[in-house]
Amino acid sequence: MDQTRDDAGPDEALPAFGARALLPAGRVPVRALLIGTRFDLRTWPEGETLARAPLAVRLEEGGVAVLFRYGVAVLFAATARAEMLLRERLTPLTEHAYAAPGFEVLDMRVDPGRPEGLYEGVLLVQSASLQRIQLIAEALSKSVILAHYETRLASDFDSIEPLASALERKGRIGGGTRDHLKRIGALLLIEQRMVGRAEIADKPELLWDHPELEHLNAVLEDEFEIHERLTALDRKLELIARTERTLVDLISTKHSLRVEWYIVGLIVFEILLTLYEMLH
């Protein structure tokens, strides 16, 4: 994922945390927050930065946060005060903040003696290394983005049946071209944010350097059904967009026919006026 790579210097300038555990063994609460459409993270202090792609930072009172430029913050072992302080710092860096942030939670446990995987809803990892934290954060960030757009598209998707029924019964539809074009624009923005910013369908770049985490990534993608949900969302997007385009075409055709009838009426009126003048 391309988060802040272009906004900072070389990774060699960062402290080499690598496989060192950043969180204590035992239970670690993880919480993902969708705060806005975008973060501007270019000015984040170097002294708090653990990694840049994606941006991982230290939290007050311990804990770690991974910040994604598409408006998601994933917190590990964060206290309520640490979360509040982080959100206050992110407020001036957030574009189009949501009134009610979306969230996703995960129970994680660090246990070096057991295989990594999900057991009764708890994610077991052998260490709280920076790479594992980043990978888990990326999966959670994708899931919370998907949940946001699933909710947003649900009402649009439900509106298709009434439109189709009205078209079938009355042979006409309500609303103007501008309303439908606005909805098409909103759908294009959703697709751009999912594909362009969040890159939900892409393999995490972290895995190219750490192939040993492939299994953990597969576990996370399976648990949150990332690819299945993305496929379903893409189908809904395509259907809604196709419906809106069809409605725009129908309205445009209707307006064109109306204009043609106006022209025909003017021609007939001019002919009648000419005949009247000739007869009188």
RAFENDA-V922302 format. One line per field, one symbol per residue. psi: psi as a letter, one per 40 degrees, with the letter a starting at -180 (. if undefined). Layout:
psi->???
This chain:
psi->hgcfdeeiaiedeiigdbehheiiiahhhhhhhhdaeiihedehhdeehdiegihhiiiifiiiihhiefehhhhhfhiddddddddddedeehhgiidgiiihihhihhgeeiiiahhfehhhieifidddddddddddddddddddddddedddddeddddddddddeeiiiiiddddddddddddddddddddddfdeihhddddegeeeddddddddddefdddddddddddddddddddddddddddddddddddddddddddddddddddddd.
